[in-house]
């Protein structure tokens, strides 16, 4: 088992990573300091697969447990679902001594985390991510949020988990499409921070796609190390943490204009990364070989780099509602070489338009 620490002073917490380590959950609950009822928050896909086992661990540790399952899917990541969870918490007797365990992918983790942040002005929660995208990205860092019709993750709060437990054996039940989508975030980590990780992803696609847990260990651990270091440096995204938004300004807008139903999050981010590559070339920061290399790695994992039906005008409008905009100015994260990115706020609308046009026509 590998342990990575997110160093945030009194809000510091461990990330535990390994095969078959779910049994560590009762110890993490004990370490959280919570003494009351536990709400196990999950969704209708994950509950039948893993809910009973997690409930048994919680009850076996002498804790009262209530399970709250939301409908699966990004379209249900809304404020109404948070209100529903909070109602269930109250009915189950949760109070400020309670705890939330988030069991599922990024949608569950974000929604459960925001419910925990809002309930009685904040109670602890433990992340138990079951998808790649949650294990390598959304479960780490304390960003909790739900979507609004005009933008993704607009309603939210920073609320760090008390711990993150990543049992990689959950990935055996992950649908192939979900696996591929989550791997977009691993590719992103390579582009922004570690060319060695990117090269590993280029060379090991076959083993990773067949869910070889040994092959998956390095990219999961390395992604968590990268995320933990960035969060420790910039918890509230005033500077370096924005690096993690590579591909997301474009990708979140694509999710919004497709009503969160056409693409999984990672699929939209893959298209967004391709758009960011074209923008970097437009700005003279990289050459064609960078754009082609990034696209080839994305293709190797069966991810999209284009959307022929994309509306450039609608996507640009959605980008202006992005929470990363400041005084109407968008911040773009663009690469200037593989493994390193910079922030640009001087991108003209015509340049962003051409980058989006490129992903209409890309392979």
N, C-alpha and C positions, 0 to 999 in steps of 0.2 A: 504494500500500500504506500502511495506517495502522498505527502502532506505539503501543501503550499499555504503560506500565511499571507493574508491581505493585511498589511500594516497600516492601521488607521487609529492608533492610540487606543482609547477606551472602546472604540468600535471595531477593533481588530477581530478577525475570525479565521478559522482554518477552512481549507478546501481539501477534502479527503478524496483520493482517486484510486480506484483499483477494481479488480474483478471479484465479485461476490462479497462486497463489503457492506451490504445493506444492514447486516446485524449490528453495525456500529451506531445505528440510529438512536437506540435508547440512551446510550452514553452521551450523544450530542444533545439530546433533549435535556438530560440532567445538567449538562454544562451550560445550557442556555439560562439557567436560573429560574425558568418558569415553573410554577408549582400547581397551576390550575388545569382546567379542561383543555384538551388539545383538539383543534379542528384540522382534520385531514382534508385538504382542498385538492381536488383532482378534476378530471373531465370524463366524459362518457366513453372515450376510447381507452383511457388508461385504467380506469376503475376496474373493469372486468379482468384485466390482465394482472394487475399488481396491487389493487386496493386491499384485498383481504389479507395479503401477506404483511403489508405495512400496518394495517389495523391490529393484527395479531401481535406485532412487535411492540406497538404502543401500549396495548392492553396488558401484554405480558410483563411490561415494566411497571404495572400498577397504576396506569393513567387512564382516566376516562377519555374516550375518543368519540367524536362525531364526524361523519364523513359528509362532505359537501361537494357534489359533482356538478360542474357546469357543462353545457353543451360544447362539444369539441368544435374548434374552428376560430380563426381570427375575427370573423364577423361578430362573435359573441364577446369579444374583449371590449366591453362597454361599461359605462358608469352604472347602468341598470343592474349588471351582474354583480358589481361591488356591493350595491345596496342589498341585493338578494343574499349575498354571503353574510353581510353584517346582520341581517335579520336572522339568519340561521345561527350565527354565533350567539346572539342574544337569547334565542329560544333554547339553545343548548347550555346556557349558563356560563359562557365565557365572560371573563372580566379581565382586569389588568394583570392578573397572574396567569392568564391563558397564553397559548402558543398556537401558531399556525404552522403546519407542515405542508409545503407546496410540492405535490407529487405529479409531475407531468412535464410538458414542454414549455416553450417560452411564453405561450399565451397563459397557461396556468400560473407559471411563476410570476409573470408581470401582474396578473389580476389578483392573485392571492397576496402578493407582496403589497400591492396598493391597499387592499382591504385591511391587511395587518397594520399598515401605516396609518390608515384613517380611523380604525376602530379604537375608540377611547383614547385618541391622540397617539396611538402607537403601542403595539404589543410585539414581542419577538416572533420571528419566523425562521424556519429551517428550509433550505432549498434542497429538494431531492429530484434533480433533473433526469428525465428519461429519454431525451432526444439529444442528438448531436448539437443542434443550435443552442439548446439550453445549457448543455454541459460545457461548451467551449466559450459561451458568450453571455447569454442573458441571465444566467443564475448568479453570475459574479459581478459585483460592483454596486448593488443597491439601487439601480434604476427600476422603479416600479411605476406602472402606468397603464392606462386604458386609452382606447382610441376615441376620437370624435369624428363625425361625418366629414369634417373639413381637414382632418389631419391625423396622422398616426402618433400615438403616445403623447398627445397634447395635455391630457389630464393625468398628473402623476406627482410623485414625490421621491426624494432620495431616502431610502430606508434600508440600511444594510442588514443582511441576514445574520443570524448568530452563528451559522455554519452552512457549508455546502457539502453534500455527500454525493459523490459521483460514482455510482456503481456501473461500470461499463457493460455488465451483462444485460442491463436493460435494453441495450442496442440490438440484441438478438431478436426482439419482438418489434423493432422499429420498421415500418414499411420502407421499401427501397426509396420511394420518392422523398420521404422525410429525411432519410439518411443523406441523400444527394444534396437536398436543400440546405441541411445543416453544414455540410462541408464547404459551402460558399464562405462561411464565416472563418473557417480554418485557412482557406486560400487568402482571404482578406488579411488575416494576421501575418501571413508570410509577406504579402505585398507591402504592408505598412511598417513591419518591424524586423523581419528575419528572412533573408533570402535563402538561408539553409532550410528553413521550414518549407518555403515555397518549392525549392528543388525536391524536397522529400515528397511533397504532394504530387509533383510532376512524375516522379519515378515509381510511386507505390499505389497508383490508382486501382490496379486490379485487386490487390490484397485488401485495400481499404473498402472497396465496393462489395466485396464478398463478406464483409463484417468480420474480418480477422482481428480479434481483439488485441492481439499482440502488435499488429501493424497499426492499430488505432491508438495505442497507448501514447506513443511519442507526440503525435499532433494534438491530442487532448491535453496532455500535461503541458506541452510548450505553449499552447494557446492560453491556458489558465495562468501560466507564469507571465506571459505578456500582458494579459488583462489585469492581473493582480498588481504588477509593477506600475502600470499606467494609472490605475485607480488610486494606488497609494500616493502617487505624485500629484494627482489632480482629481480629487473625489467628486467635485461638483461641476466638472467640465468647464473650467475657465480657460484652459489652455491645452495641455498635452492630451487630455482624454478625448478631445475632439478627433484625434487621429483615428479612433475606433469607428468613426462615422464614415470612413472611406466607402464610397458607393451608396451610402444611405440617403444623401440628399436627393439623388435621382431615384433610388430604389423605393424610399417611402412614398414619394409622389406617384410612382408607378402603382404601388399597392392601393393608394387612395383612389386614383382614377379608374382602377379596375374593381373598385368596391370590395377590396379584400377577398375576392372570391376567385379570381383568375389565376393568381400565383401564390405559392407559399412564400413566406418571408424571404428565405434564402434564394429562391428563384428570382424574385424582384431585385434582391441585392446583387445577384450575379449580373443581371442586365445593367444595374446601376454602376457596377465596377467597370463594365465594358464602356459605358458612357463616360465615366471618370477617366478611363484610359484615353479615350478619344479627346476629351477636354485637355488633358495634360499634353497631348501631342499638339493640339490647337494652340496651346500657350507656349509651345516650344520647349517644354521641359523634358520630354521623352521622344524617342523616334518610333518608327513603324514596328521595329522589332519588339519593343516593350508591349505595344498594343497586341501584337500577334501572339507573343508568348503568354500573356495573361489570358487571352481568349482561348488559346489551345488548352491551357490547364482547366479552365472552366468547362470547355467541351468534353474533356476527358472524364469528367464526373457527370456527364449527361445533363448539365445545366444550361439554361438558355442564355444567350448573349444578346438577343434581339426580340422585339415585339413588333411585327409588321403593322398591327392595327393601332399602335401607339399614336395618340393625339398629342402633338408637340405643344399646342396651345394649352390644352387642359393640364398637361403635366407641368408646364411652366407655372400655371396658376396655382397648382397644388404645392409646388415648391415654395411659393411665397408664403404659404401658411405653415411651413416647416418650423418647428420649435427652435431650430438652430439659427433662424433669421434674426438679425439685430437691426432695429430701425429700418426695416424693409430691405436690408442688405443681406444677401446670402453668403454664407461661408462655404467654400468648396475645399474638400480635402483631395489633393492631387499628388501623384507620385512624381518625384524627380529622378528616381532610379528604383530598381527592384529592392525592396526592403526598407524604403524610406519615403515619407510623405511630408508635404508642406501644406500650410493653410493659405488660401487665397480669397480675398474679399473684393478683388478688382475685376472679376469676371463679368463681361458684358452679356446682356441678354442674347445678343446675336451669337456669341460664342457658345453659350449654353444651348441655344437652339440648334446649332450645328452639331453639337455632341449628341443631342437627342435624335437628330436626323440620321446620324450615323448608325444608331442602334435600331432604327427602322429598317435599314438596308443591310445590316451585318448578317453573317451566316447564322 
